[in-house]
């Protein structure tokens, strides 16, 4: 088993821990870039909490990325293209979300992706509060682990249509911010965390869930809503060398 596979499986088990309430049953998926041409992704129907190497599919980027520019594909055609992307036909079927994993792992600096359906985050994503949660920050550690702001994606049909919108929104974010987002929030669906390391994905996921709980508590406790950090305060934390060092230590 390669080191990347070991890290990916450990990430899956960490995200799938029952007490964390991030994903149950077959919810969520994880992926990792293994080379310039291939990546590993959770097989469809597998559970994060019990994921093993046999439940990973290795897929080719060049078989999935062209789908982002295709229209009019039927569900059957998409399903077959997912199966054809495997490097070994004996592997299990890749997650239906394999295309957005391919798109994200194709971005410079992103080596691991984790997608879960956290309870607190989804409460906000199903309440019309997604934009407020994505664009405001409550405390310094949220900035360190989740970035100065997050990407919001309106609800899309899971699979190829979702992948197309994620790819578009993330690339627009990178063009504006000069770096990839640490969190992607999909309305009425869930959270995607991105990172150079598996630890960065885990910390971004856990802090997003903590931030969502605090955001909801502040909404309930204060009639005028949460007291968020100012843009200047967020930029100060995001630019401090000591916070960059702490971020590096947390994610290595």
matplotlib code that plots the C-alpha trace (Angstrom):
import matplotlib.pyplot as plt

x = [0.0, 1.4, 1.9, -0.8, -3.3, -2.5, -3.1, -6.3, -7.7, -6.8, -8.6, -11.7, -11.7, -11.2, -14.1, -16.3, -16.1, -19.6, -19.2, -18.2, -21.6, -20.0, -21.2, -23.2, -23.8, -22.5, -22.4, -19.4, -16.3, -12.5, -9.8, -6.1, -3.9, -1.4, 0.3, -0.1, -2.4, -4.3, -6.1, -7.8, -11.4, -13.8, -16.0, -19.7, -21.7, -18.7, -18.6, -16.0, -16.0, -14.9, -13.1, -10.4, -8.1, -10.5, -13.1, -10.9, -11.0, -8.0, -9.2, -7.5, -7.9, -8.0, -11.1, -13.1, -12.0, -13.3, -16.8, -16.8, -17.1, -19.7, -23.4, -26.4, -24.9, -27.5, -27.2, -26.3, -23.5, -22.1, -22.2, -20.3, -17.7, -17.1, -16.5, -14.2, -12.1, -10.8, -7.3, -8.3, -11.7, -11.9, -12.1, -15.4, -17.4, -16.1, -18.2, -20.8, -18.9, -15.6, -15.7, -15.6, -12.7, -10.9, -11.5, -10.3, -7.3, -6.3, -5.7, -2.2, -1.6, -4.6, -3.6, -6.4, -10.2, -12.8, -16.5, -19.0, -22.5, -21.9, -25.0, -24.3, -22.9, -26.0, -28.4, -27.0, -26.8, -30.5, -31.5, -30.6, -27.6, -24.9, -23.7, -23.5, -21.6, -19.2, -18.3, -18.1, -15.6, -16.2, -12.8, -9.2, -8.9, -11.7, -9.6, -6.5, -8.3, -11.0, -9.6, -10.8, -13.9, -15.4, -17.0, -20.8, -22.3, -26.1, -27.8, -27.1, -28.0, -25.2, -22.7, -21.6, -23.8, -22.5, -18.9, -19.3, -20.5, -17.9, -15.1, -16.4, -16.8, -13.5, -11.6, -13.3, -12.3, -8.7, -8.6, -9.9, -8.0, -4.8, -5.2, -7.6, -10.5, -10.1, -13.9, -16.7, -20.2, -22.9, -26.4, -28.8, -26.0, -22.7, -19.1, -16.0, -12.6, -9.4, -5.8, -2.2, -2.2, -4.8, -4.4, -5.4, -8.6, -9.4, -8.7, -10.7, -13.6, -13.6, -13.2, -16.0, -18.3, -17.3, -17.8, -21.3, -22.3, -20.9, -22.6, -26.0, -25.5, -24.7, -27.8, -29.9, -28.3, -28.3, -31.3, -29.2, -27.2, -23.5, -20.8, -18.4, -14.8, -14.3, -12.6, -9.5, -9.4, -9.8, -7.1, -4.8, -5.2, -4.9, -1.6, 0.2, 3.5, 2.8, -0.5, 1.1, 3.5, 0.8, -1.2, 1.8, 2.4, -1.3, -1.4, 2.0]
y = [0.0, 3.4, 6.2, 8.3, 5.4, 5.1, 8.8, 8.7, 5.8, 7.5, 10.6, 8.6, 7.0, 10.3, 11.9, 8.9, 8.7, 8.3, 10.8, 13.5, 13.4, 14.3, 11.4, 8.2, 5.0, 5.7, 9.5, 11.5, 10.6, 11.3, 11.4, 11.9, 12.7, 9.8, 11.1, 13.6, 11.2, 9.3, 9.8, 7.5, 8.1, 6.2, 3.6, 4.2, 2.9, 2.5, 3.9, 6.4, 4.9, 1.4, 2.3, -0.1, -0.2, -2.5, 0.2, 2.7, 3.2, 4.6, 6.8, 8.6, 12.4, 12.3, 10.1, 12.4, 16.0, 16.2, 15.5, 19.0, 20.4, 18.0, 18.5, 16.3, 13.2, 10.7, 9.1, 5.8, 7.5, 9.2, 6.0, 4.2, 7.0, 6.7, 3.0, 3.5, 5.9, 3.1, 2.0, -1.6, -3.0, -5.2, -2.2, -1.1, 1.7, 5.2, 7.6, 9.5, 12.6, 11.4, 14.1, 17.0, 15.2, 15.0, 18.7, 19.8, 17.5, 18.9, 22.4, 23.2, 22.7, 20.4, 16.9, 15.7, 16.3, 15.4, 15.7, 15.1, 16.1, 17.7, 18.3, 21.8, 23.0, 21.5, 23.2, 26.5, 25.3, 24.4, 27.7, 30.4, 31.3, 29.9, 33.2, 34.8, 31.8, 31.7, 35.3, 36.3, 35.0, 34.8, 34.0, 33.6, 29.8, 29.8, 31.9, 29.8, 26.5, 27.6, 30.6, 34.2, 33.1, 30.1, 29.2, 28.8, 26.6, 26.6, 23.2, 21.1, 17.6, 15.4, 14.1, 15.8, 19.0, 19.6, 19.1, 21.7, 24.4, 23.6, 23.8, 27.1, 28.7, 27.5, 28.8, 32.2, 32.2, 31.4, 34.2, 36.7, 35.5, 34.0, 30.8, 27.9, 27.9, 25.7, 25.1, 24.7, 24.9, 23.2, 24.4, 21.7, 19.2, 19.5, 20.5, 20.0, 20.6, 20.9, 20.7, 19.9, 17.3, 15.0, 16.9, 20.2, 18.6, 17.2, 20.5, 22.4, 20.1, 20.0, 23.8, 24.4, 22.2, 24.0, 27.4, 26.4, 25.5, 28.8, 30.7, 29.1, 29.8, 33.4, 33.7, 32.4, 34.5, 37.9, 39.4, 41.3, 38.1, 37.2, 39.7, 38.9, 40.1, 43.1, 42.8, 44.5, 42.0, 39.0, 40.3, 40.9, 37.3, 35.9, 37.7, 37.3, 35.3, 33.6, 32.4, 31.1, 29.1, 27.7, 26.8, 24.9, 23.0, 22.0, 20.7, 18.9]
z = [0.0, -1.0, 1.5, -0.3, 0.0, 3.7, 4.2, 2.2, 4.2, 7.5, 6.3, 5.5, 8.9, 10.6, 8.7, 9.2, 13.0, 14.2, 17.1, 14.7, 12.9, 9.5, 7.5, 8.0, 6.0, 2.4, 2.7, 1.6, -0.3, -0.3, -3.0, -3.4, -6.4, -7.0, -10.1, -12.9, -14.7, -11.9, -8.6, -6.1, -5.0, -2.7, -4.5, -4.7, -1.7, 0.5, 4.0, 5.1, 8.6, 7.4, 4.2, 3.0, 0.0, -1.8, -1.7, -3.6, -7.3, -9.2, -12.1, -15.0, -15.2, -19.0, -19.0, -16.6, -17.2, -20.8, -19.4, -17.8, -21.3, -22.6, -22.7, -23.3, -21.8, -20.5, -17.0, -18.7, -20.7, -17.6, -15.7, -18.4, -18.6, -14.8, -15.2, -18.2, -16.1, -13.9, -14.5, -13.7, -14.7, -11.6, -9.4, -7.9, -9.4, -8.6, -6.6, -8.7, -7.5, -9.1, -11.7, -9.2, -7.5, -10.8, -11.4, -7.9, -7.8, -11.2, -9.5, -8.5, -4.8, -4.1, -3.4, -1.1, -1.1, 1.5, 1.0, 3.9, 5.0, 8.5, 10.6, 11.7, 8.4, 6.6, 9.0, 7.6, 4.0, 4.2, 5.9, 3.4, 5.5, 3.3, 1.8, 5.3, 6.7, 3.7, 3.6, 7.3, 9.9, 13.6, 15.2, 14.2, 14.1, 11.5, 9.2, 9.8, 9.0, 6.6, 4.9, 4.8, 2.9, 1.3, -2.0, -2.2, -4.8, -5.3, -5.2, -8.3, -9.4, -7.8, -10.3, -13.5, -13.3, -9.8, -10.9, -13.7, -11.3, -8.7, -11.3, -12.5, -9.1, -7.7, -10.7, -10.3, -6.6, -7.5, -10.1, -7.6, -4.5, -5.9, -4.0, -3.8, -1.3, 1.7, 1.9, -0.7, 0.6, -1.5, -0.6, 0.6, 0.2, 2.2, 2.5, 0.5, 2.1, 0.0, 1.0, 0.1, 2.8, 4.4, 7.7, 6.0, 4.7, 8.2, 10.0, 7.4, 7.9, 11.7, 12.0, 9.5, 11.6, 14.8, 13.1, 12.0, 15.5, 16.8, 14.0, 14.8, 18.5, 17.8, 15.6, 18.4, 21.2, 19.5, 17.8, 15.3, 14.4, 14.9, 15.7, 12.9, 12.4, 10.1, 6.7, 8.2, 11.1, 8.8, 6.5, 9.5, 10.7, 7.2, 6.6, 9.9, 9.6, 13.0, 11.8, 8.6, 10.7, 12.9, 9.8, 8.4, 11.6, 11.9, 8.3, 8.1]

ax = plt.figure().add_subplot(projection="3d")
ax.plot(x, y, z, "-o")
ax.set_aspect("equal")
plt.show()
